[in-house]
Amino acid sequence: MKGSNLVLMTIAVVAVGIIAMPSTISLFAGQHTWYAINGSNDLPCRKCHADVFAELEQSAFHKWNGYDWGENPEGEPDNTACYGCHRANASITYADVGANVTDVTPGTKAHAASTVACMLCHQFNASDAVNPLEGKSMPGFAAGGFDQPAGSPYNYTDGTHPGGHAAHQGFIQSAVNDTKMEDANEACIACHTHIPVKINWTHRYSLEFNCTPEFNLPPTHFNVTDWSINGTYTITVYGWRNGTGDTNITGWPGSYP
């Protein structure tokens, strides 16, 4: 009886092997067919990042990276559109293969791509910081008008654009201080993209001061003294409709107690 069971088990194992082995061989054969990336061959970035690629195709500006601009401005961007940002940092050596498959450059600070700060391309002297990538990468228009934020490696100022009066300077500095994204990208995205923004504002109730007339007749001038700010009030603003600037607002000065 035990011998019969052993024979049956042997037959079952052989049957499973006959069925599974071709699939196993096929799996390994398929997985070890590699992309050739030497010379002009690229990895298909859109295979994993199809959503980003589709968004890029609708961009009014950044789709220029990878287009043969001037000859085929309505053409489809290629991988250089991805490389134009994510392999463009001239201070980083990315892994690469030359025209010959044995001409290999190992990546140092990054392998295939790096996260990118908007200011890499939108700083002053960006042409010195951006890898030209066969002429396809373009330094962007300099942002300008800000003070140099503490802790940023990018040039927000130059000799003729020192900043000093930007209303959003604190916004830029707080974004640089936050480590969730590169440099001030949080602030750039909040203002310059359709990403909804929710802000919990703390406003003052009122601005207060005293006015006393000058001792001349008629009293057409007043001396203003004792400036002060009275109390606080919290308002939540949620910019929810992309592209229109419409917001949902909880509370406003009219609802002050």
C-alpha positions in Angstrom: 0.0 0.0 0.0 2.8 2.4 0.9 4.6 1.6 -2.4 1.4 2.5 -4.3 1.2 5.8 -2.5 4.9 6.5 -3.3 4.3 5.7 -7.0 1.3 8.0 -7.1 3.2 10.8 -5.4 6.1 10.4 -7.9 3.7 10.6 -10.8 2.1 13.7 -9.4 5.4 15.5 -8.9 6.5 14.6 -12.4 3.1 15.8 -13.8 3.5 19.2 -11.9 7.0 19.5 -13.2 6.0 18.9 -16.8 3.3 21.6 -16.5 5.3 24.2 -14.5 8.7 23.8 -16.0 7.9 25.4 -19.4 6.4 28.4 -17.7 9.4 28.8 -15.5 11.8 28.6 -18.4 9.6 31.1 -20.3 9.6 33.4 -17.3 13.3 33.6 -17.0 13.8 33.8 -20.8 11.4 36.7 -21.0 12.9 38.5 -18.0 16.4 38.4 -19.3 15.8 40.1 -22.6 17.2 43.5 -21.8 16.7 46.9 -23.4 19.7 48.1 -25.4 20.5 51.6 -24.1 23.8 52.3 -25.9 24.1 55.0 -28.5 20.7 56.6 -29.3 18.7 53.9 -27.6 16.8 54.9 -24.5 14.8 53.3 -21.8 11.0 53.8 -22.3 10.3 56.2 -19.4 6.6 56.3 -20.2 6.3 52.6 -19.5 6.1 53.4 -15.8 5.3 57.1 -15.9 2.6 57.2 -18.6 0.4 59.6 -16.5 3.2 62.1 -16.2 4.0 61.8 -19.9 0.4 62.4 -20.8 0.4 65.5 -18.6 3.6 66.7 -20.2 2.1 66.5 -23.6 -0.5 69.0 -22.6 2.0 71.4 -21.1 2.3 74.8 -22.7 6.0 75.1 -21.8 7.8 72.1 -20.4 6.9 69.9 -23.4 9.5 71.8 -25.4 12.2 69.6 -23.8 12.3 66.7 -26.3 10.6 68.4 -29.2 12.5 69.3 -32.3 11.4 72.8 -31.6 11.2 75.0 -34.7 11.1 72.1 -37.1 8.4 70.0 -35.6 6.8 72.0 -32.7 3.7 69.8 -32.7 5.6 66.5 -32.7 5.5 64.0 -29.8 8.1 64.4 -27.1 10.6 61.6 -26.6 12.6 60.5 -23.6 14.6 63.7 -23.8 11.6 65.5 -22.4 12.0 63.5 -19.2 15.8 63.8 -19.3 15.5 67.6 -19.7 14.5 67.9 -16.1 15.5 64.6 -14.4 18.9 64.1 -15.9 19.7 67.8 -16.3 21.6 68.7 -13.1 25.2 69.4 -14.2 26.5 68.7 -10.7 25.3 65.1 -10.9 26.9 62.2 -12.8 24.1 59.9 -14.0 24.6 56.3 -15.1 25.0 56.2 -18.9 26.2 54.0 -21.8 28.0 55.5 -24.8 27.9 54.5 -28.4 29.7 51.2 -27.5 28.0 49.0 -25.0 31.3 48.7 -23.1 31.5 52.5 -22.8 29.9 52.7 -19.4 29.6 55.6 -16.9 28.4 54.5 -13.5 26.1 56.9 -11.7 27.5 58.7 -8.6 24.9 60.9 -7.0 22.0 59.4 -9.0 21.4 56.5 -11.3 18.7 56.9 -14.0 17.2 60.2 -12.7 17.2 62.7 -9.9 14.5 64.7 -8.2 14.6 68.3 -9.5 14.1 71.7 -8.0 12.2 74.2 -10.1 15.0 76.7 -9.4 17.6 74.5 -11.0 16.4 75.8 -14.3 14.7 79.0 -13.1 17.7 80.5 -11.2 20.1 83.1 -12.5 23.0 81.5 -14.3 20.9 78.4 -14.9 22.9 77.7 -18.1 25.9 76.9 -15.9 23.8 74.5 -13.8 21.9 72.6 -16.5 23.4 69.8 -18.5 22.7 70.7 -22.2 21.8 67.0 -23.1 22.7 67.4 -26.8 21.1 70.9 -26.9 17.7 69.6 -25.8 17.6 71.0 -22.2 16.8 74.7 -21.8 17.4 76.9 -18.8 14.1 78.5 -18.0 13.3 82.2 -17.4 14.8 83.4 -14.2 12.2 83.8 -11.4 13.8 87.0 -9.9 12.5 89.4 -7.3 13.1 87.3 -4.2 15.8 87.7 -1.6 18.2 84.8 -1.5 16.5 82.3 0.9 18.7 80.8 3.6 19.7 77.2 2.9 19.0 77.2 -0.8 21.9 76.3 -3.2 20.2 78.1 -6.1 20.8 81.7 -7.3 17.5 83.6 -6.6 19.4 86.9 -7.1 22.1 88.5 -9.2 23.8 91.9 -9.4 20.8 93.6 -10.9 18.0 91.6 -9.2 18.6 91.7 -5.5 15.0 91.3 -4.4 13.8 92.7 -1.1 10.2 93.5 -1.6 8.6 90.2 -2.6 5.3 89.7 -0.8 5.8 85.9 -0.9 9.3 85.8 0.5 8.2 84.1 3.7 6.3 81.6 1.7 9.5 80.8 -0.3 11.6 80.6 2.8 9.2 78.2 4.6 9.1 75.9 1.5 12.9 75.8 1.4 12.9 75.0 5.1 10.5 72.1 4.6 12.1 68.9 3.5 9.1 67.2 1.8 10.2 68.5 -1.6 13.3 70.0 -3.2 14.1 73.6 -2.4 11.0 75.8 -2.7 9.0 73.4 -4.9 6.1 73.4 -2.5 5.6 77.1 -3.0 6.2 76.9 -6.8 3.6 74.1 -7.2 1.0 75.9 -4.9 1.0 79.0 -7.1 1.9 77.8 -10.6 0.0 74.5 -11.0 -3.6 73.4 -10.7 -3.0 71.5 -7.5 -5.7 72.5 -4.9 -4.4 74.4 -1.9 -5.9 74.5 1.5 -4.7 77.3 3.9 -5.6 77.9 7.5 -5.2 81.7 7.8 -4.9 83.5 11.1 -6.0 87.1 10.5 -6.2 90.0 12.9 -9.6 91.4 13.8 -8.7 95.0 13.2 -6.0 97.6 12.9 -6.3 100.3 15.6 -4.8 103.7 16.2 -5.6 107.1 17.8 -6.1 110.3 15.8 -5.8 113.7 17.4 -6.2 117.0 15.5 -3.4 119.5 15.2 -3.9 122.7 17.1 -4.5 124.8 14.0 -7.8 126.1 12.7 -9.3 124.5 10.8 -8.1 121.1 12.0 -7.4 119.6 8.7 -4.5 117.4 9.9 -4.3 114.7 12.5 -1.6 113.2 14.5 -1.8 109.4 14.4 -0.4 107.5 17.3 -0.6 104.2 19.2 -0.9 101.8 16.3 -2.0 98.3 17.4 -3.5 95.1 16.1 -6.6 93.7 17.9 -7.2 90.0 18.3 -7.1 87.1 15.8 -9.5 85.2 13.7 -9.0 81.9 11.9 -10.2 81.4 8.3 -9.8 78.3 6.2 -9.5 78.8 2.4 -9.6 75.8 0.1 -8.8 76.5 -3.6 -10.7 73.6 -5.1 -11.5 74.4 -8.7 -8.6 74.0 -11.0 -7.8 76.9 -13.3 -10.6 79.3 -12.1 -9.3 80.4 -8.7 -12.6 79.6 -7.1 -12.4 78.9 -3.4 -14.4 77.5 -0.5 -14.1 79.9 2.4 -15.1 79.4 6.1 -15.6 82.7 7.8 -14.7 86.2 6.6 -14.6 89.7 8.2 -18.4 90.0 8.0 -18.7 87.0 10.3 -16.5 88.5 13.1 -18.2 88.5 16.5 
